[in-house]
Amino acid sequence: MSKEYQADNKNSFSFVKEWWKQRRNKWSANLQKFARGLMLPISVLPFAGLLLGIGGAIGANDHSASGVIAANIFKGMSEIIFANFAIMFCVAVAITFTSESGAAAFIAIISYLVFSSSQIPFIHFEGNTLKDIMWFHSGAGLNSLITSNLGIRSLQTSIFGGIIIGAVTAYVYNRLHLLKLPSAISFFSGVRFLPFVMIPLSFVIAIIFLIFWPWVGQAINIIGENIAKAPAGVDGLAYGIFTRALMPFGLHQIVIAVAFTTPFGGVLSTEIFMNAIQQANVDVTNEQIKHILDLLKDNPINGDQSIWNFINGLPYNSLPINGGASQVPIFEWFTKYAHIHAGRFTQDYPTYLGVCMGIGIAFILTANKSNRRNTISVIGSAMVVAFLTGITEPLEFTFLFIAPYLYYLIYVPLSGFSYMFMQLVGAHVGVGFARGFIDLMIYGALPVMKGTKFYYAFPFAIGEGIIAFCTFYFAIKHWDLPTPGRGNNEVRLLSKKDFSLKKTPPTTSDSDQRILNIIKGFGGKENIISVTSCATRLRVTVKDATKIDPQVFRNEGAAGSIIKGDNIQVVFGGEVVVLSAQINKLL
């Protein structure tokens, strides 16, 4: 083989390798961006769920006229949010991929309305009974695929239809929003031209969905039903392991959105509820049963969190069985007779209340004695935050970079077992922002009469916390891991200047200097392509990753950072939204 051929072959391989690296980095960046975009509608759910829960609690315990009005007020404010997930995800995706353009959001809303209304002529009914979709899709199994979107009777595409319309809108916007037309029709240049493209395109997408979605939707429903039939706890175990494993890459929000709001996380429809009341031997004329049937009419509930919020929002704590001879707590009723375990993907509370506490105690007890007090201060504060609010990333990133095998071999499986154990004992605890003690009280203790069995989180937390402590303590000692307060990895003391800054808010110049330092850590202004944020992370795309200096981020208060190709994630905690805005302002 000639040297020339070897050289050409090597150059060809290098070209392919470089091309694949660039493609992979671009896909990874888009996936992370997509996951960040999903955070926008998901962030609305905690407050909406809280309002729904308050309304359900008032309605279940106060049957006076004022109690009913108060319950309906809270439920009205929240139910409108849960009924319109699709368009929220549509707008979120559109603004995420268009540098948060308001014009793109406006076009996305119009496009989704056209997408939904265009389906009306092709969905045929005989009275109130579905006859067919596009003339050739027929059968009783299609009933769960029809719902009311913004008052429009159309396909139940869950968040998938909204995401696709939002993505197409973003693509068209990025391509055409700077389009210049001839002077005679220049008024329609730029964003004003987009409706001329998106309205007919939305109609075409609607036709494609009408042809293919009945098959896809039925397949998703079948998968979701079979997942629910898996041995108790197995689904939660797999979900917990998968989402926690994806967390360092920032992609876990995609899985969470799918489990929380789509049929993959479960379906509660009229047909399923009718089968349940037959098994419970209850007459459809029962007042409570009739009320639920009215709520489910033309409006199936998709996703584990959506189902949990629906059940929790009902104005009663139990449902009848055996002709009304006795009552069963409502969450237990749906599990036993509808085979729907609400909360199976939301209740890994033992991870936050126990596992993170065990890891934190291991850090503290393995620190050098001279640094023990400072370690207690730093790690202890992170433990308190994790326990109360469920924000665990500062602790997680502390050992993720030092010993990733501990993260994936110990921490990830324990997170999965938290879901599994809670499901095995019949617990049904929802979630708001995260899964700390505050959420446990709001979504577990407050609706306890509905059968949440939230108290099981505490013994499981203690057991898993002991396991986490023992394994981490042994690993840190045995391999002499440089955790906080050990060896040269000192825990920094607060100086007098630090104390003064804590007492007196920093001036504008101090704040600007910090932002300039962070920008310098990314290689300077010229090296930054985009800056966004999610719950606790700053997400930045750069031109040259070799110019990044992670030490700068640590000096400015970051808990850790991930560099993957040209995409960087830096954990700053809850302040990332402000930091992102400040950085973009200076850029």
C-alpha positions as CSV (number, residue, x, y, z in Angstrom):
1,M,0.0,0.0,0.0
2,S,1.5,3.3,-1.1
3,K,2.3,6.1,1.3
4,E,0.1,8.4,-0.8
5,Y,-2.9,6.1,-0.4
6,Q,-2.3,5.9,3.3
7,A,-2.1,9.6,3.6
8,D,-5.3,10.1,1.5
9,N,-7.1,7.5,3.6
10,K,-5.9,9.1,6.8
11,N,-7.1,12.5,5.6
12,S,-10.5,11.1,4.6
13,F,-10.9,9.4,8.0
14,S,-9.9,12.6,9.8
15,F,-12.5,14.6,7.7
16,V,-15.2,12.1,8.5
17,K,-14.3,12.1,12.2
18,E,-14.3,15.9,12.3
19,W,-17.6,16.0,10.5
20,W,-19.1,13.6,12.9
21,K,-17.8,15.5,15.9
22,Q,-19.3,18.7,14.6
23,R,-22.7,17.0,13.9
24,R,-22.7,15.3,17.3
25,N,-21.9,18.6,19.1
26,K,-24.7,20.4,17.2
27,W,-27.2,17.6,18.0
28,S,-26.2,17.7,21.6
29,A,-26.5,21.5,21.7
30,N,-30.0,21.4,20.1
31,L,-31.1,18.6,22.5
32,Q,-29.9,20.6,25.5
33,K,-31.6,23.7,24.1
34,F,-34.8,21.7,23.6
35,A,-34.6,20.4,27.2
36,R,-34.1,24.0,28.5
37,G,-37.1,25.1,26.4
38,L,-39.3,22.5,28.1
39,M,-38.5,24.0,31.4
40,L,-40.6,27.1,30.7
41,P,-44.0,25.3,30.6
42,I,-42.9,22.8,33.2
43,S,-42.0,25.6,35.6
44,V,-45.7,26.7,35.6
45,L,-46.9,23.3,36.8
46,P,-45.9,23.6,40.5
47,F,-48.0,26.7,41.2
48,A,-50.9,25.4,39.1
49,G,-50.8,22.1,40.9
50,L,-50.8,23.9,44.2
51,L,-53.9,25.9,43.3
52,L,-55.7,22.8,42.1
53,G,-54.8,20.9,45.3
54,I,-56.0,23.8,47.5
55,G,-59.3,23.9,45.5
56,G,-59.7,20.1,45.9
57,A,-59.0,20.3,49.7
58,I,-61.5,23.1,50.2
59,G,-64.1,21.4,48.1
60,A,-63.7,18.1,49.9
61,N,-63.9,19.6,53.4
62,D,-66.2,22.6,53.1
63,H,-69.5,22.0,51.4
64,S,-71.0,25.5,52.2
65,A,-71.8,27.9,49.4
66,S,-68.7,30.0,50.1
67,G,-66.6,26.8,50.2
68,V,-67.8,25.7,46.8
69,I,-67.2,29.2,45.3
70,A,-63.6,29.3,46.8
71,A,-62.9,25.7,45.5
72,N,-64.1,26.6,42.0
73,I,-62.0,29.8,42.0
74,F,-58.8,27.9,42.7
75,K,-59.7,25.0,40.3
76,G,-60.6,27.4,37.6
77,M,-57.3,29.2,37.7
78,S,-55.3,25.9,37.6
79,E,-57.4,23.7,35.3
80,I,-57.1,26.2,32.4
81,I,-53.3,25.6,32.5
82,F,-53.5,21.8,32.6
83,A,-56.0,21.8,29.8
84,N,-53.7,23.8,27.5
85,F,-50.3,22.1,27.8
86,A,-49.9,21.7,24.0
87,I,-50.0,25.4,23.1
88,M,-47.7,26.2,26.0
89,F,-45.1,23.7,24.8
90,C,-45.6,25.1,21.2
91,V,-44.8,28.6,22.3
92,A,-41.9,27.5,24.5
93,V,-40.2,25.6,21.7
94,A,-40.7,28.5,19.3
95,I,-39.2,31.1,21.5
96,T,-36.3,28.8,22.6
97,F,-35.0,28.3,19.1
98,T,-35.6,31.9,18.0
99,S,-33.6,33.8,20.7
100,E,-36.8,34.3,22.6
101,S,-38.6,36.2,19.8
102,G,-42.0,37.5,20.7
103,A,-42.9,37.6,17.0
104,A,-42.1,33.9,16.8
105,A,-44.4,33.2,19.8
106,F,-47.2,35.1,18.2
107,I,-46.8,33.2,14.9
108,A,-46.7,29.9,16.8
109,I,-50.0,30.6,18.5
110,I,-51.7,31.4,15.2
111,S,-50.1,28.2,13.7
112,Y,-51.4,26.0,16.5
113,L,-54.9,27.4,16.2
114,V,-54.9,26.7,12.4
115,F,-53.4,23.3,13.1
116,S,-56.3,22.4,15.5
117,S,-59.2,24.0,13.6
118,S,-58.1,22.5,10.3
119,Q,-58.9,19.1,11.6
120,I,-62.6,19.8,12.3
121,P,-63.9,18.9,8.7
122,F,-62.1,15.6,8.8
123,I,-63.3,14.3,12.1
124,H,-66.9,13.0,11.7
125,F,-69.5,12.3,14.4
126,E,-73.0,10.8,14.5
127,G,-74.6,12.8,17.2
128,N,-72.0,12.7,20.0
129,T,-70.4,9.4,18.8
130,L,-67.2,9.4,16.8
131,K,-67.8,7.9,13.4
132,D,-64.4,8.1,11.8
133,I,-61.3,10.2,11.2
134,M,-60.4,11.0,7.6
135,W,-63.1,8.5,6.5
136,F,-60.8,5.5,6.8
137,H,-59.8,5.5,10.5
138,S,-62.7,4.1,12.6
139,G,-63.3,2.0,15.7
140,A,-64.0,2.5,19.4
141,G,-60.3,2.7,20.2
142,L,-60.2,6.2,18.6
143,N,-62.4,7.8,21.2
144,S,-59.4,8.6,23.5
145,L,-57.7,10.4,20.6
146,I,-60.3,13.1,20.3
147,T,-60.3,16.0,22.8
148,S,-61.0,19.7,23.1
149,N,-58.0,21.9,22.4
150,L,-58.8,25.6,23.2
151,G,-62.5,24.8,22.6
152,I,-61.7,23.1,19.3
153,R,-62.7,19.4,19.0
154,S,-59.6,17.9,17.4
155,L,-57.0,15.2,17.7
156,Q,-55.5,14.6,21.2
157,T,-51.8,15.0,20.1
158,S,-50.8,15.9,23.7
159,I,-47.6,18.0,23.7
160,F,-46.3,16.3,20.5
161,G,-48.4,18.3,18.2
162,G,-47.5,21.6,20.0
163,I,-43.8,20.8,19.9
164,I,-43.8,20.0,16.2
165,I,-45.7,23.2,15.3
166,G,-43.4,25.2,17.6
167,A,-40.3,23.6,15.9
168,V,-41.6,24.3,12.4
169,T,-42.4,27.9,13.4
170,A,-38.9,28.4,14.7
171,Y,-37.3,26.9,11.6
172,V,-39.4,29.1,9.3
173,Y,-38.8,32.2,11.5
174,N,-35.1,31.7,11.5
175,R,-35.1,31.4,7.7
176,L,-37.5,34.1,6.7
177,H,-37.8,36.8,9.4
178,L,-35.2,39.0,7.6
179,L,-36.7,38.4,4.2
180,K,-37.0,41.6,2.0
181,L,-39.7,41.7,-0.6
182,P,-40.0,44.0,-3.6
183,S,-40.9,47.6,-2.8
184,A,-44.5,47.2,-4.1
185,I,-45.2,44.6,-1.4
186,S,-42.5,45.6,1.1
187,F,-45.1,46.0,3.8
188,F,-45.1,42.2,4.1
189,S,-41.4,41.8,4.5
190,G,-39.8,40.1,7.5
191,V,-42.0,38.7,10.2
192,R,-45.2,40.0,8.5
193,F,-44.5,37.4,5.7
194,L,-44.5,34.5,8.1
195,P,-48.3,34.0,8.4
196,F,-48.4,33.5,4.6
197,V,-46.1,30.5,5.0
198,M,-47.2,29.1,8.4
199,I,-50.9,29.1,7.9
200,P,-50.9,26.8,4.8
201,L,-48.0,24.9,6.3
202,S,-50.0,24.3,9.5
203,F,-52.9,23.0,7.4
204,V,-50.6,20.5,5.7
205,I,-49.2,19.4,9.1
206,A,-52.8,18.9,10.3
207,I,-53.6,16.6,7.3
208,I,-50.4,14.6,8.0
209,F,-51.4,14.2,11.6
210,L,-55.0,13.2,10.6
211,I,-53.5,10.4,8.4
212,F,-50.8,9.0,10.7
213,W,-51.6,10.1,14.3
214,P,-54.5,7.7,14.9
215,W,-52.0,4.8,14.4
216,V,-49.3,6.6,16.4
217,G,-51.6,7.7,19.1
218,Q,-53.1,4.2,19.6
219,A,-49.5,2.8,19.8
220,I,-48.6,5.3,22.4
221,N,-51.7,4.5,24.4
222,I,-50.9,0.8,24.2
223,I,-47.4,1.3,25.4
224,G,-48.5,3.5,28.2
225,E,-51.1,1.0,29.3
226,N,-48.6,-1.9,29.2
227,I,-46.1,0.2,31.2
228,A,-48.7,0.6,33.8
229,K,-49.2,-3.2,33.9
230,A,-45.6,-3.8,34.6
231,P,-44.8,-5.4,38.1
232,A,-45.4,-2.8,40.8
233,G,-42.5,-0.4,41.0
234,V,-40.5,-1.6,38.0
235,D,-41.7,1.3,35.9
236,G,-40.7,3.8,38.6
237,L,-37.3,2.1,39.0
238,A,-36.5,2.3,35.3
239,Y,-37.8,5.9,35.1
240,G,-35.8,7.0,38.1
241,I,-32.5,5.4,36.9
242,F,-32.9,6.8,33.4
243,T,-33.7,10.4,34.4
244,R,-31.0,10.6,37.0
245,A,-28.5,9.2,34.6
246,L,-29.3,11.9,32.1
247,M,-29.2,14.7,34.7
248,P,-25.5,15.7,34.2
249,F,-26.2,16.2,30.5
250,G,-29.2,18.4,31.1
251,L,-31.5,16.1,29.1
252,H,-33.6,14.7,31.9
253,Q,-36.2,17.4,31.4
254,I,-37.2,15.7,28.1
255,V,-38.0,12.4,29.9
256,I,-39.8,14.3,32.7
257,A,-42.0,16.2,30.3
258,V,-42.9,13.0,28.4
259,A,-43.8,11.1,31.7
260,F,-45.6,14.0,33.2
261,T,-47.8,15.1,30.3
262,T,-48.2,12.4,27.7
263,P,-49.8,9.0,27.4
264,F,-46.4,7.4,28.1
265,G,-47.0,8.4,31.7
266,G,-50.6,7.0,31.8
267,V,-54.0,7.7,30.4
268,L,-57.3,8.3,32.3
269,S,-60.2,8.3,29.8
270,T,-63.9,7.8,29.9
271,E,-63.5,4.2,28.8
272,I,-60.9,3.4,31.5
273,F,-63.1,5.0,34.2
274,M,-66.2,3.1,33.0
275,N,-64.3,-0.2,33.4
276,A,-63.2,0.9,36.8
277,I,-66.7,1.6,38.1
278,Q,-67.8,-1.8,36.9
279,Q,-65.1,-3.5,38.8
280,A,-65.9,-1.3,41.9
281,N,-69.6,-2.3,41.5
282,V,-70.8,1.3,41.6
283,D,-73.8,2.7,39.7
284,V,-73.1,5.5,37.1
285,T,-75.9,7.5,38.7
286,N,-73.8,8.0,41.8
287,E,-73.2,11.8,42.2
288,Q,-69.4,11.5,42.5
289,I,-69.1,9.1,39.6
290,K,-71.3,11.2,37.4
291,H,-69.2,14.2,38.2
292,I,-66.0,12.5,37.1
293,L,-67.6,11.2,34.0
294,D,-68.6,14.8,33.1
295,L,-65.1,16.0,33.6
296,L,-63.6,13.2,31.5
297,K,-66.1,13.7,28.6
298,D,-64.1,14.6,25.5
299,N,-61.1,15.4,27.7
300,P,-58.9,12.3,28.5
301,I,-56.1,13.1,31.0
302,N,-52.6,12.2,29.9
303,G,-49.4,11.9,31.9
304,D,-48.6,10.9,35.5
305,Q,-48.5,14.4,36.9
306,S,-51.6,15.5,35.0
307,I,-53.5,12.5,36.4
308,W,-52.3,13.1,39.9
309,N,-53.3,16.7,39.7
310,F,-56.7,15.7,38.3
311,I,-57.4,13.2,41.1
312,N,-56.1,15.6,43.8
313,G,-58.3,18.4,42.5
314,L,-61.5,16.4,42.9
315,P,-63.7,17.8,45.7
316,Y,-63.9,14.6,47.7
317,N,-61.4,12.4,49.5
318,S,-62.9,8.9,48.7
319,L,-65.0,7.1,46.2
320,P,-67.7,4.4,46.8
321,I,-67.4,0.7,46.2
322,N,-69.9,-2.2,46.4
323,G,-72.9,-0.1,45.5
324,G,-72.0,2.6,47.8
325,A,-71.8,0.4,50.9
326,S,-68.3,1.7,51.7
327,Q,-65.7,4.3,50.6
328,V,-62.1,3.9,49.6
329,P,-59.5,6.8,49.6
330,I,-59.5,8.2,46.1
331,F,-55.9,7.5,45.1
332,E,-56.3,3.9,46.3
333,W,-59.5,3.6,44.4
334,F,-57.9,4.6,41.1
335,T,-55.0,2.2,41.7
336,K,-57.2,-0.8,42.6
337,Y,-60.0,-0.4,40.1
338,A,-58.6,1.8,37.2
339,H,-55.1,0.4,37.5
340,I,-53.7,3.9,37.6
341,H,-51.0,4.5,40.2
342,A,-50.9,8.3,40.3
343,G,-47.5,9.6,41.4
344,R,-45.4,6.7,40.3
345,F,-43.1,9.1,38.4
346,T,-43.1,12.0,40.9
347,Q,-42.3,10.6,44.3
348,D,-38.6,9.8,44.8
349,Y,-38.7,11.9,48.0
350,P,-36.3,9.4,49.9
351,T,-33.5,10.5,47.5
352,Y,-33.8,14.1,48.6
353,L,-34.7,13.6,52.3
354,G,-32.2,10.7,52.9
355,V,-29.7,9.9,50.2
356,C,-28.4,13.4,49.9
357,M,-28.3,13.8,53.6
358,G,-26.2,10.6,53.9
359,I,-23.8,11.8,51.2
360,G,-23.5,15.2,52.9
361,I,-22.7,13.6,56.3
362,A,-20.1,11.5,54.6
363,F,-18.4,14.6,53.2
364,I,-18.4,16.2,56.6
365,L,-17.1,13.3,58.6
366,T,-14.3,12.6,56.1
367,A,-13.1,16.2,56.0
368,N,-9.8,17.1,57.7
369,K,-10.4,18.0,61.4
370,S,-9.0,21.4,60.8
371,N,-11.6,22.0,58.1
372,R,-14.5,20.2,59.8
373,R,-16.2,23.4,60.9
374,N,-16.0,25.0,57.5
375,T,-17.2,21.8,55.8
376,I,-20.2,21.7,58.1
377,S,-21.0,25.3,57.1
378,V,-20.7,24.8,53.3
379,I,-22.0,21.2,53.0
380,G,-24.5,21.7,55.7
381,S,-26.1,24.6,53.9
382,A,-26.3,22.6,50.7
383,M,-27.9,19.7,52.7
384,V,-30.6,22.1,54.1
385,V,-31.4,23.4,50.7
386,A,-31.7,19.8,49.3
387,F,-33.8,18.7,52.2
388,L,-36.2,21.6,52.1
389,T,-36.5,22.4,48.4
390,G,-35.1,19.4,46.5
391,I,-32.4,21.4,44.8
392,T,-29.5,18.9,44.9
393,E,-27.2,19.9,42.1
394,P,-24.5,21.5,44.3
395,L,-24.1,18.3,46.2
396,E,-24.4,16.1,43.1
397,F,-21.8,18.0,41.2
398,T,-19.5,17.9,44.1
399,F,-18.9,14.1,43.8
400,L,-20.0,13.7,40.1
401,F,-16.6,15.1,38.9
402,I,-14.5,13.6,41.6
403,A,-15.9,10.1,41.5
404,P,-18.5,9.6,38.7
405,Y,-18.7,5.9,39.4
406,L,-20.2,6.7,42.8
407,Y,-22.8,8.8,41.0
408,Y,-23.8,6.1,38.5
409,L,-23.3,3.0,40.7
410,I,-24.8,4.2,43.9
411,Y,-26.7,7.5,43.6
412,V,-28.5,6.7,40.3
413,P,-29.8,3.3,41.4
414,L,-30.9,4.6,44.8
415,S,-32.9,7.3,43.0
416,G,-34.7,4.6,41.1
417,F,-35.4,2.5,44.2
418,S,-37.0,5.5,45.8
419,Y,-39.7,5.5,43.2
420,M,-40.0,1.8,43.4
421,F,-40.4,1.6,47.2
422,M,-42.9,4.4,47.4
423,Q,-45.0,2.7,44.8
424,L,-44.8,-0.7,46.5
425,V,-46.3,0.6,49.7
426,G,-49.1,2.4,47.8
427,A,-47.9,6.0,48.3
428,H,-49.2,8.7,46.0
429,V,-47.3,12.0,46.5
430,G,-47.3,14.6,43.8
431,V,-44.6,17.1,43.1
432,G,-44.3,20.9,42.7
433,F,-40.9,22.5,42.1
434,A,-38.8,19.5,43.2
435,R,-39.1,16.8,45.9
436,G,-38.0,18.4,49.1
437,F,-39.7,18.5,52.5
438,I,-41.8,21.5,51.5
439,D,-43.3,19.7,48.5
440,L,-43.8,16.6,50.6
441,M,-46.0,18.6,53.0
442,I,-47.9,20.4,50.2
443,Y,-48.4,17.4,47.9
444,G,-48.4,14.6,50.5
445,A,-49.4,15.8,53.9
446,L,-52.1,18.3,52.8
447,P,-54.1,15.8,50.8
448,V,-53.3,12.9,53.1
449,M,-57.1,12.1,53.5
450,K,-57.1,11.2,49.8
451,G,-54.7,8.4,50.6
452,T,-51.2,9.8,49.7
453,K,-49.4,7.8,52.4
454,F,-46.7,10.4,52.3
455,Y,-45.2,9.3,55.7
456,Y,-43.5,6.3,54.1
457,A,-41.0,8.7,52.6
458,F,-39.3,9.0,56.0
459,P,-38.4,5.4,56.8
460,F,-37.2,4.9,53.2
461,A,-35.2,8.1,53.5
462,I,-33.5,6.9,56.6
463,G,-32.7,3.5,55.1
464,E,-31.4,4.9,51.8
465,G,-29.5,7.6,53.7
466,I,-27.6,5.0,55.8
467,I,-26.7,3.1,52.6
468,A,-25.5,6.3,50.9
469,F,-23.5,7.3,53.9
470,C,-21.7,4.0,54.3
471,T,-20.8,3.6,50.7
472,F,-19.6,7.1,50.2
473,Y,-17.7,7.2,53.6
474,F,-15.9,3.9,52.7
475,A,-15.1,5.1,49.1
476,I,-13.8,8.5,50.2
477,K,-11.6,6.9,52.8
478,H,-10.5,3.9,50.8
479,W,-9.6,5.9,47.6
480,D,-8.7,9.1,49.4
481,L,-11.1,11.1,47.2
482,P,-10.5,14.9,47.2
483,T,-14.0,15.8,48.6
484,P,-14.5,19.2,50.2
485,G,-12.2,19.7,53.2
486,R,-9.8,16.9,52.4
487,G,-6.1,17.3,51.3
488,N,-5.6,20.4,49.2
489,N,-9.3,20.7,48.5
490,E,-9.8,23.2,51.2
491,V,-13.1,24.8,52.2
492,R,-12.6,28.6,51.9
493,L,-13.1,30.7,55.0
494,L,-15.3,33.8,54.8
495,S,-13.1,36.8,54.9
496,K,-14.0,40.2,56.5
497,K,-14.7,41.5,53.0
498,D,-17.0,38.5,52.3
499,F,-18.8,39.2,55.5
500,S,-19.2,42.9,54.6
501,L,-20.5,41.9,51.2
502,K,-23.1,39.6,52.8
503,K,-24.3,42.4,55.1
504,T,-24.2,45.1,52.3
505,P,-25.6,44.2,48.8
506,P,-22.9,44.5,46.1
507,T,-22.8,47.7,44.1
508,T,-23.5,47.7,40.4
509,S,-19.7,47.8,39.7
510,D,-19.2,44.7,41.9
511,S,-22.0,42.9,40.1
512,D,-20.7,43.9,36.7
513,Q,-17.1,42.8,37.6
514,R,-18.4,39.4,38.5
515,I,-20.3,39.1,35.2
516,L,-17.1,40.2,33.3
517,N,-15.1,37.5,35.2
518,I,-17.7,34.8,34.2
519,I,-17.5,36.0,30.6
520,K,-13.7,35.8,30.8
521,G,-14.1,32.2,32.0
522,F,-15.9,31.4,28.8
523,G,-13.0,32.8,26.8
524,G,-14.2,36.3,26.4
525,K,-17.1,37.9,24.5
526,E,-15.8,37.0,21.1
527,N,-15.8,33.3,22.1
528,I,-19.5,33.2,23.2
529,I,-22.2,32.2,20.7
530,S,-25.2,32.0,23.0
531,V,-26.1,32.2,26.7
532,T,-29.3,30.7,28.3
533,S,-30.3,29.2,31.6
534,C,-32.4,26.4,33.0
535,A,-33.4,25.7,36.7
536,T,-29.9,25.9,38.2
537,R,-27.5,25.9,35.3
538,L,-26.0,28.4,32.9
539,R,-26.0,26.9,29.4
540,V,-23.4,28.4,27.0
541,T,-22.4,27.6,23.5
542,V,-18.8,28.7,22.6
543,K,-16.7,28.8,19.5
544,D,-13.6,27.3,21.1
545,A,-13.9,25.1,24.2
546,T,-10.1,25.1,24.8
547,K,-10.4,28.8,26.0
548,I,-12.7,27.9,28.9
549,D,-11.3,28.2,32.4
550,P,-13.5,26.3,34.9
551,Q,-11.5,27.7,37.9
552,V,-12.9,31.1,37.1
553,F,-16.5,29.8,37.6
554,R,-15.6,28.2,40.9
555,N,-14.1,31.4,42.1
556,E,-17.4,33.2,41.2
557,G,-19.4,30.7,43.2
558,A,-20.2,27.8,40.8
559,A,-20.7,24.4,42.2
560,G,-19.4,22.6,39.1
561,S,-19.3,22.6,35.3
562,I,-19.7,20.2,32.4
563,I,-17.8,20.8,29.1
564,K,-19.2,18.7,26.3
565,G,-17.8,19.8,22.9
566,D,-18.7,23.4,22.4
567,N,-21.5,23.3,25.0
568,I,-20.9,24.2,28.6
569,Q,-23.2,23.9,31.6
570,V,-22.2,25.7,34.8
571,V,-24.1,25.2,38.0
572,F,-24.7,28.5,39.8
573,G,-28.0,27.6,41.5
574,G,-31.2,29.6,41.4
575,E,-29.5,32.8,40.4
576,V,-28.8,31.6,36.9
577,V,-31.8,33.4,35.4
578,V,-30.4,36.7,36.6
579,L,-26.9,35.8,35.6
580,S,-28.0,34.8,32.1
581,A,-29.8,38.2,31.6
582,Q,-26.9,40.2,32.9
583,I,-24.4,38.3,30.7
584,N,-26.6,38.8,27.6
585,K,-27.0,42.5,28.5
586,L,-23.2,43.0,28.6
587,L,-22.7,41.0,25.4
